[in-house]
Amino acid sequence: YKMKKNDDLKEMLESNKDSLKLDAMKRIIALIATGKNASELFPAVVKNVASKNIELKKLVYVYLVRYAEEQQDLALLSISTFQRALKDPNQLIRASALRVLSSIRVPIIVPIMMLAIKEAASDMSPYVRKTSAHAIQKLYSLDPDQKEHLIEVIDKLLKDKSTLVAGSVVMAFEEVCPDRIDLIHKNYRKLCNLLVDVEEWGQVVIITMLTRYARTQFTSPWKEDGLFDENSETAFYESDEKKTKNGDEKKSYMMDPDHRLLLRNTKPLLQSRNTAVVVSVAQLYWHLAPKHEVGVITKSLVRLLRSHSLFYIMKYHYGFMFSRQGMFEPYMKSFYVRSTDATHIKSLKLEILTSLANEANISTILREFQTYVKSQDKQFAAGTIQAIGRCATNISEVTDTCLQGLVLLLSNRDETVVAESVVVIKKLLQTQPTQHSDIIKHMAKLFDNIAVPMARASILWLMGEYCERVPQIAPDVLRKMAKSFTSEEDIVKLQTVNLAAKLYLTNSKQTKLLTQYILNLGKYDQNYDIRDRTRFIRQLIVPNEKSGALGKYARRILLAPKPAPVLESTYKDRDRYQLGTLSHTINTKASGYLELSDWPAVAPDQSVRNVEVIEPVMIHLYFYYPCPLITQALHQGWSIHFNTMKLCVLESSSEAESDEEKSSSQSSEESDKSSSQSEKSSSESDSEQKKTTKKPPQKKTVKPTAKDSGYTVLSQSKCLSRSLFSLCILTPCPLSCAAALLQVSGPAFVPEKRHDLLHRMTGKGLSAQYQFPRQPCLYQPTMVSVQISLTNTTDHPLEQIHIGDRGPTGLDMHCFNTVECLLPEASVTVSLGVDFNDSTQAANFQLCTKEDQFSVSIQPAVGELFLPATMTEQDFRKEQGKLSYSSATITMAAENTTRQPISRQVATVANLGVVPSGQDNIHRFAGKTASSGAVVLVTVELRESSAALITINTEKSVMGPMLLRDLKRALTRA
């Protein structure tokens, strides 16, 4: 049956229909997922590696990565296909080809991989360059001998200005050559400035690397014998050194500007929603910031206590508290234990509360501990008693109070609580043995009611250690133990033997016979430890002819004063590892852990971080051929690298202009030779007019002209540096010049609100919700990205969840991959791309399972159709007058009349970027539509008595009133 099934798959893979091939690959991947061997299908799968169907190609790639090592000879047959795919116009295909090529663990193709990585590092797409950075690590693990060549690629990618690449190349740097600090020097300031815009994973990687870098390049800001001085301007006659009250000279500490740059640029990331980013910034401040500035991390760390990674965060808090308890003391209530906390979380909170305890708050903490002792969680209750003991040891003022409270616990019905109380009391009594004979007597009275062996053994130890302070009670306890000796646990028997020996030495008259009786019982005990202990004690304390010289030292041996035990936290020694690392979390040195360097005594040369600044050059380039790739790149705000395009360069000097006029007239004459006589006369008149108006020339090799094609100018003047020039590009896009002035930025706010797409009752157990993540759509730049959360609320799996027929609205849509199986109570999030054509019309389609079809629709708010952007205030004002506008005067809610609430409310309604404003009462926002790139400008001008004027300028006249309606609603409500 197995062979028949595989033959069926082979036939499907060899058919001419992509749908059959796709079904076959899905079944094959499902077989692999369940652990079954599908290697015999390798030849049939390899044949489809060149398929034009992207979904099919992705599944083929997954299969090849799984079996390439086992079928190396056959895998090599597909290498040429991947090499061709590296030249594909689609950036996703180029990146996927490189990803799969680098995942094939075949040493023979190392040179091919090396070449592919080098070429991808120069790709115009930052997504492909990012993939090349990931491939560096894979190639290095396969062939470490390629290290020097890979370092060259890393050096090149470190200079990349794209935020998409930064995190990946720094990760490659950390894996391949973390000791090559020289590669970071020239890129240090760029990485610091890009840090805010890098994705969260990249932020963590870069911050960790920069922490190590700073510890090797800057001097310590913690010099207690120096004065901290940020101001480098001193009086002309002032000495560089200042004196203390004792007359000693102190050297003022001057922080390196690059050191301050790192601290300043990472501080905003403390507000990140990502736990790892906040933790990374906190450890950076802990290791690099002056001691008086470390406190800024406190609120952010306390905020993380509501995160899902609570145990990790708690350990991180504890690492800080061990050095500076005062940081978190105002937030002590945040560490109170909740009934819903897991046991390990409760234990760690106990440790933190104990560390925060001091003379001022100990009464509050002890009241909290009294509640914890009553917990049904026995392990937690025992840990609380231990915490009380630590508080009593650390704070002498409450030692007596804690002892009295622990003594009261001896009457508790819970054996675990009683046993732990006895053990802690025993340790506390050793710190003050002369003052607590009453407690020892009380414990002796409760001895018969205590059944836990450890607790009974602890009481016996106390009786023996302080037998001279309770001379009447100790012999009676020994008498009771002699009766029950044979039925006791081994640990209790050992302490009984010790008690008998000590009483024999201090009160031989009353206990001599009892001691001999107990020693005789122990002599024949089944446990050899007890038999050995009994023989040793007999020879030590009972004098006879065979007793050696050791007998006279029996009293000094058994009754020697013992040092009091030290009650310490089990987490105390964790400060030997860098905070935030895996080694710190598991308290063991993990593979790849790099020690944090000590501060250098003398700071290295700071000029190594100076980068030559190239003055921007104003160059006008005229491009007359329509190029969708350039249009798309400009639409997304990308840098453009020109290779083989024919361009005409203009200079601004008058001499150059006169030369251009000559070449212009010549080119126009040559271009008009094939025209009619009437066109020639028109051309001559135009040529005469150019002498006075000085119009831009046209090169004879550039056809068709703007006049012939009717193309419009996208941008006319933009001053950029080095490889990015100002463009005068003629494209078939009817946009104004304002689109080129906008720089696409990250979203200022991402709403967490989800909208119902399919209710579980209507969907027969399938529930679906959608939200707008406000991230650029990877499938197509003109699409709006939509995330759909699918949940199976039934008790059986739902199969083949996919998008079926779409409505007749004509909206372009990129569907998510079919969800083959969704288990009961499981959820999955998928991505969808929809081109709404700059309208709020709903996208109607069918959400299907294997058995059912459900009609659903996604209705976007007008604010979700924009991409956030920034521009200068001057450009904002210029473009405002060129666009149609809608305005309204409203009375704002009192809570919304300051800058931060206004920005928050506007960002909640619309995905717009903030434009810097020099006026406190005017707030500006800018963006452009995702589909056509139409400019949207919003102005909120505050007036007297909470009044505000909202003005919306846009190229799309329909959007203004719709956006105005939503903004009025948001700003007028509290």
HUDA-V532157 format. One line per field, one symbol per residue. ss: DSSP state (A for helix, B for strand, O for the rest). A space follows every 10 residues. Layout:
BEGIN
ss->???
END
This chain:
BEGIN
ss->OAAAAAAAAA AAAOOOOAAA AAAAAAAAAA AAAOOOOOAA AAAAAAOOOO OOOAAAAAAA AAAAAAAOOO OAAAAAAAAA AAAAAOOOOO AAAAAAAAAA AAAOOOAAAA AAAAAAAAAA OOOOOAAAAA AAAAAAAAAA AAOAAAAAAA AAAAAAAAOO OOAAAAAAAA AAAAAAOOOO OAAAAOOAAA AAAAAAAOOA AAAAAAAAAA AAAAAAAOOO OOOOOOBBOO OOOOOOOOOO BBBOOOOOBB BBBOOOAAAA AAAAAAAAAA AOOOAAAAAA AAAAAAAAOO AAAAAAAAAA AAAAAAOOOA AAAAAAAAAA AOOOAAAOAA AAAAAOOOOO OOAAAAAAAA AAAAAAOOOO OAAAAAAAAA AAAOOOOAAA AAAAAAAAAA AAAAOAAAAA AAAAAAAAAO OOOOAAAAAA AAAAAAAAAO OOOOOOAAAA AAAAAOAAAO OOAAAAAAAA AAAAAOOOOO OOAAAAAAAA AAAAAAAOOA AAAAAAAAAA AAAAAAOAAA AAAAAAAAAA AAAOOOOAAA AAAAAAAAAA AOOOOOOOAA AAAAAAAAOO OOOOOOOOOO OAAAAAOOOO OAAAAAOOOO OOOOOOOOOO OOOOOAAAAO OOOOOOOOOB BBBOOOOAAA AAAAAOOOOO OOOOOOOBBB OOOAAAAAAA AAAAAAAAAA AOOOOOAAAA AAAAAAAAAA AAAOOOOOOO OOOOOAAAAO OBBOOOOOOO OOOOOBBBBB BOOOOOOAAA AOBBOOOOOO OOOOBBBBOO OOOOOBBBBB BOOOOBOOOO OOOBBBBBBB BBOOOOOBBB BBBBBBOOOO OBBBOOOOBB BBOOOOBBBB BBBBBOOOOO OOBBBBBBOO OOBBBBBBOO OAAAABBBBB OOAAAAAAAA OOOBBBBBBB BOOAAAOOAA AAAAAAAAAO OOBBBOOOOO OBBBBBBBBO OOOOBBBBBB BBOOOOBBBB BBBBOOAAAA AAAAAAAAAA AAOO
END
